Amino acid sequence: MENLFGQRLTNARKMAGLSLQDLANKMENAVTRQALNKYEKGEMMPGSAVLICLANALSVTVDFFFSEPEVKVELKGIEFRKKISRLSKTAEVAVIEKARAFLERYLELEHLLQLPAQSHDFHYELAVRNGTDAEAAAEALRKQWNLGYDPIPSVIEMLEDKGFKVLEVDADDAFDGLKALVQGHRIIVLNKKHNAVRKRFTALHELAHHSLTFDARLEEKDVERLCHTFASAVLYPAEMARGEMAQERFHFFLQELELIKERWGISIAALFPRALHLGIINANTYRRLNTNYRVKGYHRDEPGDFSGRERPRRFIQLLYRAIGQEVISINHAAHLAEMNLGEFRDKLEQLA
């Protein structure tokens, strides 16, 4: 039990993005850094009062420290999409640990329900070398998945329906998303704090990393740019964009860009490179639009709304299904949901 507790304490601390000293400080030195180190090494066990204090500081239940996962998970092929400011190593580890802990519960739940393997992956065999290739890949996706030319109501639900494991984590704003593989499952991790429009774009960007093969001669920044092109093209198909924005524009009015954002769920910032790529605006107009966008502060608070909600649903749906079929108890369901029993019972009553 000591070894299990020490490992679980380490996992919880890493998920919280805390060093041993950070955790001691957060607990107002109820325990020392040295004592925490001994807990993690299995050399000491805390008393009940300290256990509760640790759980509160790390935002986990006390049961978390003593529950050994039924399914052990290791994320492979991890690729982060990061903003220019870059994530710290501690923040990266926190994201990975949160994703790993969630996927342990997710895969355990699927195993308990004895669900068949689910895979409707997008396959595009041609190497992507430039924007034209990325555009063609986006058209192929819409064709393979029978999306037509309509707006996508929920990108996340679409990906879940196709067999991707999509999850959200609370993370530093510098984190946008990552892709990884776990036991043959394709994983996409998003930042829970971001708005729906940003999540849609990031999810499709990570889909590109999962599904496309890029010319080996391309630099990393070029690959990222082509993933952007792919994501924008999936969200706003070329035929519809050319029809709505028309050809050879020199000006855009904010109101018309807001209407496009509202319908298609693509940000105004992403519309500028989209219009440039499709030949709707020239390079000078593109630079002017970007400059005015930043001068007005829209890069911090972009105007326009998108009514759709982008959040993963499959895990919680499977959880309620498992309860309804009496595959798991309410206690086990609360554990998988990482909630205390009383809180989980209240949640169930609200949905009744």
C-alpha positions as CSV (number, residue, x, y, z in Angstrom):
1,M,0.0,0.0,0.0
2,E,2.9,2.4,0.8
3,N,4.3,2.0,-2.8
4,L,0.9,2.5,-4.3
5,F,0.2,5.5,-2.2
6,G,3.6,7.1,-3.1
7,Q,3.1,6.5,-6.8
8,R,-0.5,7.9,-6.8
9,L,0.7,10.9,-4.7
10,T,3.4,11.6,-7.3
11,N,0.8,11.3,-10.1
12,A,-1.5,13.7,-8.4
13,R,1.3,16.2,-7.8
14,K,2.4,16.1,-11.4
15,M,-1.2,16.6,-12.6
16,A,-1.4,19.7,-10.4
17,G,1.9,21.0,-11.9
18,L,3.5,21.3,-8.5
19,S,7.0,20.6,-7.2
20,L,7.4,19.1,-3.7
21,Q,8.1,22.6,-2.3
22,D,5.1,24.0,-4.2
23,L,2.8,21.4,-2.6
24,A,4.2,22.1,0.9
25,N,3.6,25.8,0.4
26,K,0.1,25.2,-0.9
27,M,-0.6,23.1,2.3
28,E,0.7,26.1,4.3
29,N,3.6,23.9,5.5
30,A,1.2,21.4,7.3
31,V,3.9,19.0,6.1
32,T,7.4,19.7,5.0
33,R,9.0,19.1,1.6
34,Q,11.1,16.4,3.2
35,A,8.1,14.5,4.5
36,L,6.3,14.7,1.1
37,N,9.4,13.2,-0.5
38,K,9.3,10.3,2.0
39,Y,5.6,9.8,1.3
40,E,6.3,9.5,-2.4
41,K,9.2,7.1,-1.9
42,G,7.0,4.9,0.4
43,E,9.2,5.5,3.4
44,M,6.4,7.1,5.4
45,M,2.6,7.2,5.4
46,P,0.6,10.3,6.4
47,G,-2.1,10.4,9.0
48,S,-5.8,10.9,8.2
49,A,-5.7,14.7,8.7
50,V,-2.7,15.1,6.3
51,L,-4.4,12.8,3.8
52,I,-7.5,15.0,3.6
53,C,-5.2,18.1,3.4
54,L,-3.3,16.5,0.5
55,A,-6.5,15.6,-1.3
56,N,-7.8,19.1,-1.0
57,A,-4.5,20.7,-2.1
58,L,-4.3,18.4,-5.2
59,S,-8.1,18.5,-6.0
60,V,-8.5,14.7,-5.9
61,T,-10.5,12.4,-3.6
62,V,-8.8,10.5,-0.8
63,D,-9.7,7.3,-2.6
64,F,-7.5,8.4,-5.5
65,F,-4.4,7.7,-3.4
66,F,-5.3,4.1,-2.8
67,S,-7.0,3.0,-6.0
68,E,-4.8,1.1,-8.4
69,P,-5.9,1.6,-12.1
70,E,-7.4,-1.5,-13.7
71,V,-5.8,-0.4,-17.0
72,K,-2.3,1.0,-17.2
73,V,-1.8,3.6,-19.9
74,E,1.3,4.9,-21.6
75,L,0.9,7.7,-24.1
76,K,3.1,7.3,-27.2
77,G,3.8,9.4,-30.2
78,I,3.0,12.6,-28.3
79,E,3.1,15.8,-30.3
80,F,2.2,19.1,-28.7
81,R,0.8,22.1,-30.5
82,K,2.1,25.1,-28.5
83,K,1.8,28.9,-28.8
84,I,4.9,30.9,-29.4
85,S,5.4,31.5,-25.6
86,R,5.8,27.7,-25.3
87,L,4.9,25.5,-22.4
88,S,7.2,24.9,-19.5
89,K,8.3,21.3,-18.9
90,T,6.2,21.2,-15.7
91,A,3.1,22.3,-17.6
92,E,3.8,19.6,-20.3
93,V,4.1,16.9,-17.7
94,A,0.9,18.1,-16.0
95,V,-1.1,17.8,-19.3
96,I,0.3,14.4,-20.0
97,E,-0.4,13.1,-16.5
98,K,-4.0,14.4,-16.6
99,A,-4.6,12.8,-20.0
100,R,-3.1,9.5,-18.8
101,A,-5.2,9.4,-15.7
102,F,-8.4,10.1,-17.6
103,L,-7.6,7.5,-20.2
104,E,-7.0,4.9,-17.6
105,R,-10.6,5.4,-16.4
106,Y,-12.0,5.7,-20.0
107,L,-10.4,2.4,-21.2
108,E,-11.5,0.6,-18.0
109,L,-15.0,1.7,-18.6
110,E,-14.9,0.5,-22.2
111,H,-13.5,-2.8,-21.0
112,L,-16.3,-3.2,-18.4
113,L,-18.9,-2.6,-21.1
114,Q,-17.2,-5.0,-23.5
115,L,-17.5,-2.6,-26.3
116,P,-16.3,-3.7,-29.8
117,A,-13.3,-1.9,-31.3
118,Q,-14.4,1.4,-32.9
119,S,-12.4,2.8,-35.9
120,H,-13.6,5.0,-38.7
121,D,-10.3,6.8,-39.2
122,F,-9.7,9.1,-42.0
123,H,-7.1,7.7,-44.5
124,Y,-5.3,10.0,-46.9
125,E,-2.4,8.2,-48.7
126,L,-0.9,11.1,-50.6
127,A,2.0,13.0,-49.1
128,V,1.1,16.6,-48.3
129,R,3.6,19.1,-49.6
130,N,1.8,22.4,-49.9
131,G,-1.5,24.2,-49.3
132,T,-3.1,22.7,-52.4
133,D,-2.4,19.2,-51.1
134,A,-3.8,20.2,-47.6
135,E,-6.9,21.6,-49.3
136,A,-7.3,18.3,-51.3
137,A,-7.0,16.3,-48.1
138,A,-9.7,18.4,-46.4
139,E,-12.0,17.7,-49.4
140,A,-11.3,14.0,-49.2
141,L,-12.2,14.0,-45.5
142,R,-15.5,15.7,-46.1
143,K,-16.2,13.1,-48.9
144,Q,-15.1,10.1,-46.8
145,W,-17.2,11.1,-43.8
146,N,-20.2,12.3,-45.9
147,L,-20.1,15.8,-44.5
148,G,-21.2,17.5,-47.7
149,Y,-20.7,21.3,-47.7
150,D,-22.7,22.0,-44.5
151,P,-21.2,23.5,-41.3
152,I,-20.1,20.9,-38.8
153,P,-22.3,21.3,-35.7
154,S,-19.7,19.7,-33.3
155,V,-16.2,18.8,-34.4
156,I,-15.6,16.9,-31.1
157,E,-18.7,14.8,-31.4
158,M,-17.9,14.0,-35.0
159,L,-14.4,12.8,-34.0
160,E,-15.8,10.8,-31.1
161,D,-18.3,9.1,-33.5
162,K,-15.3,8.2,-35.7
163,G,-13.5,6.4,-32.9
164,F,-11.1,9.2,-31.7
165,K,-10.7,9.6,-27.9
166,V,-11.1,13.3,-27.4
167,L,-10.6,14.8,-23.9
168,E,-10.2,18.2,-22.2
169,V,-7.8,19.1,-19.5
170,D,-7.4,22.3,-17.4
171,A,-4.1,23.6,-18.5
172,D,-1.9,26.7,-19.0
173,D,-3.3,29.0,-21.7
174,A,-0.1,28.3,-23.7
175,F,-1.4,24.8,-24.3
176,D,-3.6,24.3,-27.3
177,G,-3.7,20.6,-28.0
178,L,-1.8,17.4,-28.5
179,K,-2.1,14.2,-30.3
180,A,-1.0,10.8,-29.0
181,L,-1.6,7.0,-29.3
182,V,-2.7,4.7,-26.5
183,Q,-3.1,1.0,-27.2
184,G,-4.1,1.6,-30.8
185,H,-6.5,4.4,-29.9
186,R,-6.0,7.8,-31.5
187,I,-6.0,10.5,-28.8
188,I,-6.7,14.2,-29.1
189,V,-6.3,16.4,-25.9
190,L,-7.7,20.0,-25.8
191,N,-7.5,22.9,-23.4
192,K,-10.8,23.0,-21.4
193,K,-10.4,26.7,-20.9
194,H,-10.6,27.6,-24.6
195,N,-13.7,28.7,-26.4
196,A,-15.7,26.4,-28.8
197,V,-14.3,28.0,-32.0
198,R,-10.7,27.5,-30.8
199,K,-11.3,23.9,-29.8
200,R,-12.8,23.1,-33.2
201,F,-9.8,24.4,-35.0
202,T,-7.3,22.7,-32.6
203,A,-9.1,19.4,-32.8
204,L,-8.9,19.4,-36.6
205,H,-5.3,20.5,-36.5
206,E,-4.5,17.5,-34.3
207,L,-6.6,15.3,-36.7
208,A,-4.2,16.4,-39.4
209,H,-1.2,15.3,-37.4
210,H,-2.9,11.9,-36.8
211,S,-4.1,11.3,-40.4
212,L,-1.8,13.1,-42.9
213,T,1.7,12.2,-44.1
214,F,3.9,15.2,-44.8
215,D,6.8,15.6,-47.2
216,A,9.9,14.7,-45.2
217,R,11.7,17.8,-46.5
218,L,9.3,20.2,-44.8
219,E,10.3,22.1,-41.7
220,E,8.2,21.8,-38.5
221,K,6.8,25.4,-39.0
222,D,5.7,24.4,-42.5
223,V,3.9,21.3,-41.3
224,E,2.1,23.4,-38.7
225,R,1.0,25.8,-41.3
226,L,-0.3,23.0,-43.5
227,C,-2.2,21.6,-40.5
228,H,-3.8,25.1,-40.1
229,T,-4.7,25.1,-43.8
230,F,-6.3,21.6,-43.5
231,A,-8.3,22.6,-40.3
232,S,-9.6,25.8,-42.0
233,A,-10.5,23.9,-45.1
234,V,-12.5,21.3,-43.2
235,L,-14.4,24.0,-41.3
236,Y,-15.0,26.2,-44.3
237,P,-15.0,24.4,-47.6
238,A,-13.4,26.2,-50.5
239,E,-16.6,26.2,-52.7
240,M,-18.6,27.8,-49.9
241,A,-15.9,30.3,-49.0
242,R,-15.5,31.5,-52.5
243,G,-19.3,31.8,-52.9
244,E,-19.8,33.7,-49.7
245,M,-16.6,35.9,-49.6
246,A,-16.5,36.3,-53.4
247,Q,-13.4,36.7,-55.5
248,E,-10.8,39.5,-55.3
249,R,-11.7,41.4,-52.2
250,F,-10.0,44.5,-50.9
251,H,-12.1,45.2,-47.8
252,F,-14.1,43.2,-45.3
253,F,-16.6,44.5,-42.8
254,L,-16.6,43.2,-39.3
255,Q,-20.3,42.4,-39.4
256,E,-19.9,40.0,-42.4
257,L,-17.0,38.2,-40.8
258,E,-19.0,37.8,-37.6
259,L,-21.8,36.2,-39.6
260,I,-19.4,33.7,-41.2
261,K,-17.9,32.9,-37.8
262,E,-21.4,32.4,-36.3
263,R,-22.4,30.0,-39.1
264,W,-19.3,28.0,-39.7
265,G,-17.6,28.1,-36.3
266,I,-14.3,29.4,-37.7
267,S,-12.5,32.3,-36.1
268,I,-12.1,35.7,-37.8
269,A,-8.3,35.3,-37.4
270,A,-8.5,32.0,-39.4
271,L,-10.6,33.6,-42.1
272,F,-7.7,35.9,-43.2
273,P,-5.3,33.1,-44.2
274,R,-8.2,31.2,-45.6
275,A,-9.1,34.1,-47.9
276,L,-5.4,34.5,-48.9
277,H,-5.0,30.8,-49.7
278,L,-8.1,30.8,-51.9
279,G,-7.0,33.9,-53.8
280,I,-9.8,36.1,-52.5
281,I,-7.4,38.6,-51.1
282,N,-3.8,39.5,-52.0
283,A,-0.8,39.6,-49.6
284,N,-1.1,43.4,-49.1
285,T,-4.8,43.1,-48.0
286,Y,-3.9,40.1,-45.8
287,R,-1.2,42.2,-44.0
288,R,-3.5,45.1,-43.6
289,L,-6.3,43.0,-42.2
290,N,-4.0,41.4,-39.6
291,T,-2.6,44.7,-38.6
292,N,-6.0,46.3,-38.0
293,Y,-7.2,43.1,-36.2
294,R,-4.4,43.5,-33.7
295,V,-4.6,47.3,-33.4
296,K,-8.3,46.9,-32.4
297,G,-7.3,44.3,-29.8
298,Y,-9.3,41.5,-31.4
299,H,-6.4,39.0,-30.9
300,R,-7.2,39.3,-27.2
301,D,-11.0,39.3,-27.4
302,E,-12.4,38.5,-30.8
303,P,-15.9,39.7,-31.6
304,G,-18.6,37.3,-32.9
305,D,-20.3,34.3,-31.4
306,F,-20.7,30.7,-32.3
307,S,-23.7,29.0,-30.7
308,G,-22.4,25.4,-30.9
309,R,-20.9,23.7,-27.9
310,E,-17.7,21.8,-28.2
311,R,-17.1,19.3,-25.5
312,P,-16.5,15.5,-25.3
313,R,-19.6,13.5,-24.4
314,R,-18.8,9.9,-25.0
315,F,-17.2,9.0,-21.6
316,I,-20.0,10.4,-19.5
317,Q,-22.6,8.8,-21.8
318,L,-20.8,5.4,-21.3
319,L,-20.7,6.0,-17.6
320,Y,-24.5,6.5,-17.3
321,R,-25.0,3.5,-19.6
322,A,-22.9,1.3,-17.4
323,I,-24.9,2.4,-14.3
324,G,-28.2,1.8,-16.1
325,Q,-27.1,-1.7,-17.2
326,E,-25.8,-2.4,-13.7
327,V,-22.4,-3.2,-15.0
328,I,-20.9,-0.9,-12.3
329,S,-22.1,0.3,-8.9
330,I,-22.8,3.9,-8.1
331,N,-19.6,3.8,-5.9
332,H,-17.5,2.6,-8.9
333,A,-19.1,5.2,-11.2
334,A,-18.2,8.0,-8.7
335,H,-14.6,6.7,-8.7
336,L,-14.4,6.7,-12.5
337,A,-15.9,10.2,-12.6
338,E,-13.4,11.3,-10.0
339,M,-16.1,12.6,-7.7
340,N,-17.0,11.8,-4.1
341,L,-20.1,9.6,-3.7
342,G,-22.4,12.3,-2.4
343,E,-21.5,14.7,-5.1
344,F,-22.1,12.1,-7.8
345,R,-25.4,11.0,-6.3
346,D,-26.6,14.7,-6.4
347,K,-25.5,14.9,-10.0
348,L,-27.6,11.8,-10.9
349,E,-30.6,13.2,-9.1
350,Q,-30.4,16.4,-11.1
351,L,-30.5,14.4,-14.4
352,A,-33.4,12.3,-13.3
